[in-house]
Amino acid sequence: MDNAFYVDPVGIAGGLALWWSNDVKLSVLAHDKNFVDTTISINGGDEWFGTFIYAPSYDVEKQDFWERLGTLRGDVNAKWCIMGDTNIVASPDEKDGGSPFDHNNAKWLHEFMESSYLMEIQSKGGTFTWSNQRCEENMIREKLDRVLSSLEWSFLFPKAIAVIEIPVASDHAPIILLTNGLKKRARTEFKFESRWTLEEECLNIVQEEWAPLEQRNHRGTFRVKLRRTKVKLWKWNREKANCELG
């Protein structure tokens, strides 16, 4: 990226960073430890407000944060998009495991969206964006990250969709906002992902498929081993994504 803006963490917690390329015209209007408010224009298109958030997790700070966020736009007809970690589960179906759904916690997000005339952009790729990275009965999964927009922003980008990706080295899944929607892509060749090397299951699959010939019950040719490894890695990657994000 050609440009960057940073909000330093408080102690060892928090911190925000934005990067953008030269085809994006971006100006920072305001910022604090929980948000960066900007104006954005892509490739010379219409200008809109983009606010990137990392909402507080502590209940005592939530009221102040959502009230401050609500004061950013005085015009209900503004083209406004908000993206990031809301740290709020908005409904019971956005939570799996752990303590019961908290209606009182959810009210801050609902009241903010109602008062600011915002709606949530449709997401694709899974239900949950955060996991405590434990297994079976100890696993907790929640949807904490989302993209919100005003009606006027959705008129500007009617095909916009939020894509929830697979988390890498984080308990949160990255969200990619596609303002022009999903594009159909031609089928591509299998590619080994470098992030897979961080996973023990990946190593086990490779070792199993490339074991010495006498340990296998099929012909251990190079082409056969390569094809079987590809298929098993692809299936493992899909299963892991479904397990983590629903």
C-alpha positions as CSV (number, residue, x, y, z in Angstrom):
1,M,0.0,0.0,0.0
2,D,1.1,3.5,-0.7
3,N,-0.3,5.3,2.3
4,A,-0.9,4.6,6.0
5,F,-2.4,6.0,9.2
6,Y,-1.9,4.7,12.7
7,V,-3.5,5.1,16.1
8,D,-1.1,4.0,18.8
9,P,-2.2,1.4,21.3
10,V,-2.9,2.3,24.9
11,G,-0.2,0.3,26.8
12,I,-0.3,-3.1,25.1
13,A,-4.0,-3.0,24.2
14,G,-5.8,-1.7,21.1
15,G,-4.2,0.2,18.3
16,L,-5.6,0.9,14.8
17,A,-4.0,1.0,11.4
18,L,-5.2,1.9,7.9
19,W,-3.4,1.4,4.6
20,W,-4.6,2.5,1.2
21,S,-3.4,2.7,-2.4
22,N,-3.1,5.8,-4.5
23,D,-6.3,5.0,-6.4
24,V,-8.2,5.7,-3.2
25,K,-8.5,9.3,-2.0
26,L,-8.8,9.1,1.8
27,S,-8.8,11.9,4.4
28,V,-8.9,11.3,8.1
29,L,-11.5,13.4,9.8
30,A,-11.3,12.2,13.4
31,H,-9.9,9.4,15.4
32,D,-9.4,8.0,18.9
33,K,-8.4,4.7,20.4
34,N,-11.6,3.0,19.2
35,F,-12.2,4.4,15.7
36,V,-10.9,6.2,12.6
37,D,-13.4,8.3,10.7
38,T,-12.6,9.2,7.1
39,T,-13.9,10.4,3.8
40,I,-13.2,8.0,0.8
41,S,-13.4,8.2,-2.9
42,I,-12.3,5.3,-5.1
43,N,-11.0,5.9,-8.6
44,G,-12.5,9.4,-8.7
45,G,-16.0,8.1,-7.7
46,D,-18.5,9.7,-5.3
47,E,-17.1,10.6,-1.9
48,W,-18.5,8.8,1.2
49,F,-17.8,8.5,4.9
50,G,-15.9,5.4,6.0
51,T,-15.5,4.7,9.8
52,F,-13.3,1.8,10.9
53,I,-13.9,0.7,14.5
54,Y,-12.5,-1.4,17.3
55,A,-15.3,-1.2,19.9
56,P,-14.5,-1.6,23.6
57,S,-15.1,-5.0,25.2
58,Y,-15.9,-3.7,28.6
59,D,-19.5,-2.8,29.4
60,V,-18.6,0.4,31.3
61,E,-17.1,1.8,28.1
62,K,-19.7,0.8,25.6
63,Q,-22.3,3.5,26.2
64,D,-19.8,6.2,25.8
65,F,-18.3,4.7,22.6
66,W,-21.6,4.2,20.8
67,E,-22.8,7.6,21.8
68,R,-19.6,9.2,20.4
69,L,-19.9,7.2,17.2
70,G,-23.5,8.4,16.8
71,T,-22.4,12.1,16.9
72,L,-20.1,11.7,13.9
73,R,-22.8,12.2,11.3
74,G,-25.4,14.9,11.8
75,D,-27.0,14.2,8.4
76,V,-29.1,11.1,8.3
77,N,-28.8,11.2,4.5
78,A,-25.1,10.8,4.5
79,K,-23.3,8.1,2.5
80,W,-21.8,6.3,5.5
81,C,-20.2,2.9,6.0
82,I,-18.9,1.5,9.3
83,M,-16.7,-1.6,9.4
84,G,-14.9,-3.5,12.1
85,D,-15.1,-5.2,15.4
86,T,-18.4,-4.2,17.2
87,N,-17.6,-6.5,20.2
88,I,-21.3,-7.1,20.4
89,V,-23.3,-10.2,19.6
90,A,-26.5,-8.8,18.0
91,S,-28.8,-11.9,18.2
92,P,-28.9,-15.4,19.7
93,D,-28.1,-17.0,16.4
94,E,-24.8,-15.1,16.3
95,K,-23.5,-17.1,19.3
96,D,-22.5,-20.7,19.8
97,G,-21.3,-21.9,23.2
98,G,-20.3,-20.1,26.4
99,S,-22.6,-17.9,28.4
100,P,-26.2,-17.2,27.2
101,F,-26.9,-14.4,24.8
102,D,-27.0,-11.0,26.5
103,H,-29.9,-8.9,25.4
104,N,-28.7,-5.9,27.5
105,N,-25.3,-6.0,25.7
106,A,-26.9,-6.1,22.3
107,K,-29.0,-3.0,22.9
108,W,-26.1,-0.6,22.4
109,L,-25.6,-1.8,18.8
110,H,-29.4,-1.9,18.0
111,E,-30.0,1.5,19.5
112,F,-27.1,3.0,17.6
113,M,-28.2,1.5,14.3
114,E,-31.8,2.6,14.8
115,S,-30.9,6.2,15.7
116,S,-28.4,6.5,12.9
117,Y,-30.6,4.8,10.3
118,L,-28.1,2.1,9.5
119,M,-28.5,-1.5,8.3
120,E,-26.1,-4.4,8.2
121,I,-24.5,-5.4,4.8
122,Q,-25.1,-9.0,3.8
123,S,-22.2,-11.3,4.6
124,K,-20.9,-14.5,3.0
125,G,-18.5,-17.1,4.1
126,G,-19.7,-18.1,7.5
127,T,-21.8,-17.1,10.5
128,F,-19.2,-16.4,13.1
129,T,-16.2,-14.0,13.0
130,W,-14.5,-14.9,16.4
131,S,-13.6,-18.1,18.1
132,N,-11.8,-18.9,21.4
133,Q,-9.9,-21.5,19.3
134,R,-10.9,-24.4,21.5
135,C,-12.5,-27.6,20.5
136,E,-15.8,-29.5,21.1
137,E,-17.7,-28.5,24.2
138,N,-15.2,-25.8,25.1
139,M,-15.5,-24.0,21.8
140,I,-17.2,-20.6,21.8
141,R,-18.0,-18.9,18.5
142,E,-19.5,-15.4,18.0
143,K,-20.2,-12.9,15.3
144,L,-18.5,-9.7,16.6
145,D,-17.3,-8.1,13.3
146,R,-19.6,-6.6,10.7
147,V,-20.2,-3.9,8.1
148,L,-23.0,-1.3,8.6
149,S,-24.2,1.2,6.1
150,S,-26.7,3.9,5.5
151,L,-29.4,3.6,2.8
152,E,-27.7,6.2,0.7
153,W,-24.4,4.3,0.8
154,S,-26.2,1.1,-0.3
155,F,-27.7,3.1,-3.2
156,L,-24.1,4.0,-4.2
157,F,-22.9,0.4,-3.9
158,P,-26.1,-1.8,-4.4
159,K,-24.0,-5.0,-4.9
160,A,-21.8,-4.6,-1.9
161,I,-21.2,-7.7,0.2
162,A,-19.0,-8.6,3.2
163,V,-16.9,-11.7,2.8
164,I,-15.8,-13.5,6.0
165,E,-12.4,-15.1,5.3
166,I,-10.6,-17.9,7.3
167,P,-8.6,-16.5,10.3
168,V,-4.9,-16.6,10.2
169,A,-2.8,-16.1,13.3
170,S,-5.7,-14.4,15.0
171,D,-8.9,-15.4,16.8
172,H,-10.8,-13.0,14.5
173,A,-11.7,-13.7,10.9
174,P,-10.8,-11.0,8.4
175,I,-13.7,-9.3,6.6
176,I,-13.4,-8.1,3.0
177,L,-15.9,-5.5,1.8
178,L,-16.5,-5.9,-1.9
179,T,-18.3,-2.8,-3.0
180,N,-19.0,-4.2,-6.5
181,G,-20.1,-7.6,-5.2
182,L,-18.8,-11.1,-5.9
183,K,-17.4,-11.8,-9.4
184,K,-17.6,-15.2,-11.0
185,R,-14.1,-16.5,-11.4
186,A,-12.8,-19.1,-13.7
187,R,-11.6,-22.3,-12.2
188,T,-8.0,-22.0,-11.2
189,E,-5.3,-24.6,-10.4
190,F,-4.8,-25.8,-6.9
191,K,-2.4,-23.6,-4.9
192,F,-0.7,-24.5,-1.6
193,E,-1.4,-21.7,1.0
194,S,1.7,-20.7,3.0
195,R,-0.5,-20.2,6.1
196,W,-1.2,-23.9,6.1
197,T,2.4,-24.5,7.3
198,L,1.3,-23.2,10.7
199,E,-1.1,-26.0,11.1
200,E,-0.1,-29.4,12.5
201,E,-2.9,-31.1,10.6
202,C,-1.4,-29.9,7.3
203,L,2.0,-31.5,8.2
204,N,0.3,-34.7,9.1
205,I,-1.5,-34.9,5.8
206,V,1.6,-34.3,3.8
207,Q,3.6,-36.8,5.8
208,E,0.9,-39.4,5.4
209,E,0.6,-39.1,1.7
210,W,4.4,-39.0,1.1
211,A,5.2,-41.9,3.4
212,P,7.5,-44.6,2.0
213,L,6.0,-46.9,-0.5
214,E,5.9,-49.9,1.8
215,Q,3.6,-48.0,4.2
216,R,1.0,-47.4,1.5
217,N,-1.6,-49.6,-0.1
218,H,-1.5,-47.9,-3.5
219,R,1.2,-47.3,-6.1
220,G,3.4,-44.6,-4.7
221,T,4.2,-42.7,-7.8
222,F,5.0,-39.0,-7.7
223,R,1.8,-38.1,-9.6
224,V,-0.5,-40.2,-7.5
225,K,1.0,-38.8,-4.3
226,L,0.7,-35.3,-5.5
227,R,-2.9,-35.7,-6.6
228,R,-4.0,-37.4,-3.3
229,T,-2.2,-34.7,-1.2
230,K,-4.0,-32.0,-3.2
231,V,-7.4,-33.5,-2.6
232,K,-6.9,-34.1,1.1
233,L,-5.5,-30.6,1.7
234,W,-8.5,-29.1,-0.2
235,K,-11.0,-31.1,1.9
236,W,-9.2,-30.4,5.1
237,N,-9.1,-26.6,4.4
238,R,-12.9,-26.6,3.7
239,E,-13.7,-28.6,6.8
240,K,-11.6,-26.4,9.0
241,A,-13.3,-23.3,7.7
242,N,-16.7,-24.7,8.4
243,C,-15.7,-25.8,11.9
244,E,-14.3,-22.4,12.9
245,L,-16.9,-20.1,11.4
246,G,-20.0,-22.2,11.0
